[in-house]
Amino acid sequence: MYLPLISGVLTEFILPFMSLPAPSILNLLMALGIGFIAYGIWKFKLPQLTSSMISDRILSTMSNFLFLLDEERKIIHVNFKAIELSGYRESELLGQPLDFVFPHINHSDSYSKSMENLETFLNSKQREIPVLASTSIIKTAKHDVLGLVLVGSDISQLKEAEKERDNYREHLEELVEERTKELEKTNRKLKKEIIAHEKAEEELKDSLDEKEILVKEIHHRVKNNLMIISSLLNLQSHYITDEKSLNIFKESQNRAKSMALIHERLYRTDSMRRIDFDDYIHTLATDLFHIYRLGPGINLTLDLESVKLDVNSAIPLGLIVNELVTNSLKYAFPEGKGELSIKFRSLSRGDEFELVISDNGVGFPQDLDFRKVDSLGLQLVCNLT
């Protein structure tokens, strides 16, 4: 039927152009090819891309399952994911009511209420699968219901993860509860120990308070006893007419006073173990100046560093100060003029101290041997240093 037509076209149209140059022939052939393709599409309805083809492709390859229902809530279309999830063939699903795969839906007359409880999907093996689904009702322009589109996804893995999370949380809560009980037990035990420790501290504090009171009382009594001795010596000296003996009594009285002064300072301090030795030297030197009633021509210069000493160091050092200051006041200033200097400081190592007592008086004799003098005061100084 088409052979004479093709032969006529070749004879009338193609052959006359064979003598044309190559570019012109090529363009002509391309135009003829396009014409034949257009004729074939029109004549034989060749395949072409349409919106329905696109939507079918999307629905069949989407990762969510899809059910299309009619107005009677029967399945009229499913995608590949719905078939895969259900385990049924497509023909087994089409025409079935929705509760065939969603057994817990609400069988209400209301189309919207009947789409509730879409959380469980039943497959061909009668295994319930947790799903997350949503619906959209298809209506006409007059709001008549044509059908419904149901789209959802399998959330089994999510549910398993939630279950594992809940189990892990429960396990953690058990561990926390167990640890809390252990901590409470430990806290109770620790609280008992703290109470016992506080009680022991309170008892120790009471004991220390008692001991401090006792030590204070001892210092007070020692001071009183020394002052009594000093007073007795003072009373006895009133009956002595010999100047030498009188001086001996006065020196003994001063020695007792110097020791009594230390115990008085200890009695008045909070620690009762250490005294401010610089304050002690100042008081002792002032008292000695007052005892010997020297004139205004003799000056006292003090250069004292603030140092605290314990009783074992303070008593012998106080006696040394007493003897040297007494000796200086008695013998160094026969003309009633001069200066007495006392310096006291701690050395760099901290556990050693330096005491310097000097005057600008007449001085000691050149041939004097301090260790062989017939003087109780200087003998005390030599023995204590």
C-alpha positions in Angstrom: 0.0 0.0 0.0 2.8 2.4 0.9 5.4 1.1 -1.6 4.2 3.2 -4.6 4.1 6.2 -2.3 7.7 5.7 -1.1 8.9 5.0 -4.7 7.2 8.2 -5.9 8.8 10.2 -3.1 12.3 8.8 -3.9 11.8 9.5 -7.6 10.3 12.9 -7.4 12.0 14.4 -4.4 15.1 12.4 -3.3 17.0 11.7 -6.5 17.0 15.3 -7.8 18.8 16.3 -4.6 21.6 13.7 -4.9 23.6 16.1 -6.9 23.6 18.6 -4.0 26.7 19.2 -1.9 27.3 17.1 1.2 26.2 19.7 3.8 23.0 20.4 2.0 22.2 16.6 1.7 22.9 16.1 5.4 20.5 18.9 6.5 17.9 17.5 4.1 18.2 14.0 5.6 17.9 15.3 9.2 14.7 17.2 8.2 13.3 14.0 6.6 14.1 12.0 9.7 12.4 14.4 12.0 9.3 14.3 9.7 9.2 10.5 9.7 9.4 10.5 13.6 6.6 13.0 13.9 4.4 11.0 11.4 5.1 7.8 13.4 4.1 9.4 16.7 0.9 10.8 15.1 0.0 7.6 13.2 1.0 4.8 15.6 0.8 6.6 19.0 4.4 6.0 20.0 5.2 6.2 23.8 5.6 9.7 25.3 6.3 11.0 28.9 3.1 12.1 30.7 2.1 13.3 34.2 0.3 10.0 34.8 3.5 8.1 34.0 5.5 10.3 36.4 3.0 9.9 39.3 2.8 6.1 38.8 6.6 5.9 38.9 6.8 8.0 42.0 4.1 6.0 43.8 5.7 2.6 42.9 9.2 3.6 44.0 8.4 5.7 47.1 9.8 4.4 50.5 6.4 4.7 52.2 3.6 2.3 51.7 0.4 3.7 50.1 -3.2 2.5 50.0 -5.9 4.2 47.8 -9.4 3.5 49.1 -12.8 4.1 47.4 -15.8 5.6 49.1 -16.7 2.2 50.6 -13.2 2.0 52.2 -12.1 -0.8 50.1 -8.6 -1.0 48.6 -8.4 0.0 45.0 -4.7 0.6 44.6 -1.4 -0.2 46.4 2.2 0.6 45.7 5.2 -1.8 45.8 6.1 -0.9 49.4 2.6 -1.8 50.6 2.8 -5.2 48.8 6.2 -5.8 50.3 5.2 -4.9 53.8 1.9 -6.9 53.7 3.4 -10.1 52.2 0.3 -10.4 50.0 0.1 -10.2 46.2 -1.5 -7.1 44.7 -4.5 -9.1 43.6 -5.1 -10.4 47.2 -5.2 -6.8 48.5 -7.4 -5.1 45.9 -11.0 -5.1 46.9 -10.3 -5.9 50.5 -11.6 -3.6 53.3 -9.0 -1.6 55.1 -9.3 -3.6 58.3 -7.9 -6.5 56.4 -4.5 -5.0 57.1 -5.4 -2.5 59.8 -7.3 -4.7 62.3 -7.8 -2.1 65.0 -9.4 0.7 63.1 -12.6 2.3 64.3 -15.6 0.9 62.4 -17.6 4.1 62.6 -20.0 5.5 60.0 -17.9 8.6 60.0 -15.2 8.4 57.3 -12.8 10.5 59.3 -13.3 8.6 62.7 -12.9 5.3 61.0 -9.4 6.3 60.1 -8.3 6.3 63.8 -6.1 3.7 65.4 -3.8 3.2 62.4 -0.8 2.3 64.5 -0.7 -1.5 63.8 -0.4 -3.2 60.5 -1.2 -6.9 60.0 0.8 -8.8 57.4 0.1 -12.1 55.7 1.8 -14.0 58.5 -0.6 -12.4 61.0 2.3 -10.5 62.6 1.5 -7.0 63.9 3.9 -4.4 62.6 4.0 -0.9 64.3 3.5 1.8 61.7 3.1 5.6 61.5 0.3 6.5 59.1 -1.5 9.5 57.9 -4.6 9.9 55.7 -6.1 12.4 53.3 -9.7 12.3 52.2 -10.4 12.9 48.5 -13.5 15.0 47.9 -15.4 16.5 45.0 -16.0 20.1 44.5 -19.3 19.6 46.3 -17.4 18.0 49.2 -18.7 14.5 48.4 -16.2 11.8 49.5 -14.6 10.0 46.6 -12.0 8.0 48.5 -9.0 8.2 50.7 -5.2 8.2 50.4 -3.3 6.4 53.3 0.4 6.8 53.5 2.7 5.5 56.2 6.0 3.8 57.1 7.2 0.9 59.1 8.6 2.1 62.4 9.6 -1.4 63.8 13.2 -0.3 64.0 12.3 2.9 65.8 10.1 0.9 68.3 13.0 -1.5 68.8 15.3 1.4 69.4 12.8 2.9 71.8 12.4 -0.4 73.6 16.2 -0.7 73.9 16.4 2.9 75.1 13.7 2.2 77.7 15.4 -1.0 78.8 18.7 0.9 79.1 17.0 3.7 81.0 15.4 1.2 83.3 18.8 -0.5 83.8 20.4 2.9 84.5 17.6 3.8 87.0 18.2 0.4 88.7 21.9 1.2 88.9 21.3 4.7 90.1 18.9 3.4 92.7 21.4 0.7 93.8 24.2 3.3 94.0 21.8 5.7 95.8 21.1 3.0 98.4 24.8 2.4 98.8 25.5 6.1 99.1 22.7 6.5 101.7 24.2 3.6 103.6 27.6 5.2 103.4 26.2 8.6 104.4 24.5 7.1 107.4 27.8 5.4 108.4 29.7 8.6 107.7 27.2 10.6 109.7 27.6 8.3 112.7 31.4 8.6 112.3 31.1 12.4 112.1 28.9 12.5 115.2 31.3 10.3 117.1 34.2 12.4 115.8 32.5 15.6 116.9 31.7 14.1 120.3 35.4 13.1 120.7 36.5 16.6 119.6 34.1 18.1 122.2 35.4 15.8 124.9 39.0 16.6 123.8 38.2 20.3 123.8 36.7 20.0 127.3 39.7 18.2 128.4 42.0 20.8 126.9 40.0 23.6 128.5 40.4 21.9 131.8 44.1 21.4 131.2 44.5 25.1 130.1 42.7 26.2 133.2 44.9 24.0 135.3 48.1 25.3 133.5 46.9 28.8 134.1 46.3 28.1 137.7 49.8 26.6 138.0 51.4 29.7 136.3 49.4 31.9 138.6 50.4 30.0 141.7 54.1 29.9 140.7 54.0 33.6 140.1 52.4 34.2 143.5 54.9 32.0 145.2 57.8 33.8 143.5 56.3 37.1 144.5 55.9 35.9 148.1 59.6 34.9 148.1 60.5 38.3 146.7 58.4 40.0 149.4 59.9 37.9 152.1 63.4 38.8 150.9 62.3 42.4 150.8 61.0 42.2 154.4 64.1 40.4 155.6 66.3 43.1 154.0 64.9 45.7 156.3 66.7 44.0 159.2 70.1 43.9 157.4 72.5 46.7 158.0 75.5 45.3 156.0 75.5 46.8 152.5 76.9 43.7 150.9 74.3 41.4 152.4 71.6 43.9 151.5 72.7 43.9 147.8 72.6 40.1 147.8 69.1 40.1 149.1 68.0 42.7 146.5 69.6 40.7 143.7 67.8 37.5 144.8 64.6 39.5 145.0 65.1 40.7 141.4 65.7 37.2 140.2 62.5 36.0 141.8 60.6 38.9 140.3 62.1 38.2 136.8 60.8 34.6 136.9 57.5 35.7 138.4 57.1 38.2 135.5 57.3 35.4 133.0 54.7 33.3 134.7 52.5 36.3 134.9 52.8 36.9 131.2 52.0 33.2 130.5 49.0 33.4 132.8 47.6 36.4 130.9 48.2 35.0 127.3 45.7 32.9 125.4 48.2 30.2 124.4 49.9 29.8 127.8 52.8 28.3 126.0 54.6 31.3 124.5 55.1 34.9 125.5 55.9 38.1 123.7 59.6 38.3 124.8 60.1 41.8 123.5 57.3 43.1 125.8 58.8 41.1 128.7 62.3 42.7 128.2 60.7 46.1 128.1 58.8 45.6 131.3 61.8 43.9 133.1 64.3 46.6 132.2 61.9 49.4 133.2 61.3 47.7 136.6 65.0 47.4 137.2 65.6 51.1 136.4 62.9 51.9 138.9 64.3 49.6 141.6 67.8 51.1 141.4 66.5 54.6 141.3 69.1 55.9 138.8 69.2 59.6 137.9 67.9 61.1 134.6 71.5 61.0 133.2 71.3 57.3 132.3 69.2 56.5 129.3 67.7 53.1 128.2 67.7 52.3 124.5 65.6 49.3 123.3 65.8 47.7 119.8 63.5 44.7 120.2 62.0 42.5 117.5 58.6 41.0 118.1 59.4 37.4 119.0 57.4 34.8 120.9 59.3 32.3 123.1 58.2 29.2 125.0 58.6 29.0 128.8 61.7 26.8 128.5 63.6 29.5 126.6 62.0 32.5 128.3 63.0 31.8 131.9 66.8 31.3 131.5 66.9 34.2 129.0 65.0 36.4 131.4 67.5 35.6 134.1 70.3 36.5 131.8 68.7 39.9 131.0 68.1 40.5 134.7 71.7 39.7 135.7 73.4 41.7 132.9 71.1 44.8 133.2 71.5 44.7 137.0 75.3 44.5 136.7 75.3 47.4 134.3 73.1 49.6 136.5 75.1 48.8 139.6 78.7 49.2 138.3 78.8 50.8 134.8 77.8 54.4 135.6 79.6 55.7 138.8 79.2 59.3 137.6 75.4 58.8 137.0 75.7 59.4 133.2 75.6 57.0 130.3 73.4 54.8 128.0 72.3 51.2 128.4 71.3 49.4 125.1 69.3 46.2 124.7 68.9 44.5 121.3 67.0 41.3 120.6 66.2 39.8 117.2 65.7 36.4 115.5 68.3 35.1 113.1 67.7 34.0 109.5 67.2 30.3 110.4 64.3 31.2 112.6 65.1 28.9 115.5 68.0 31.0 116.8 68.0 34.4 118.5 70.5 37.1 119.3 70.5 39.1 122.5 73.0 42.0 122.9 73.2 44.1 126.1 75.7 46.9 126.1 76.6 50.2 127.8 79.0 53.0 127.4 80.1 52.9 131.1 83.4 52.2 132.6 83.5 48.6 131.4 85.0 45.4 132.9 88.6 45.1 134.1 91.0 44.0 131.4 92.1 40.8 133.3 88.6 39.7 134.3 87.8 36.1 133.7 84.0 35.8 133.7 84.1 32.0 134.5 86.2 32.5 137.6 84.6 35.6 139.2 83.1 35.5 142.7 79.7 36.7 141.5 76.5 34.7 141.5 75.0 36.8 138.8 77.9 36.3 136.3 78.1 32.6 137.2 74.4 32.3 136.3 75.0 34.0 133.0 77.9 31.7 132.1 75.9 28.6 133.2 72.8 29.6 131.2 74.7 30.5 127.9 
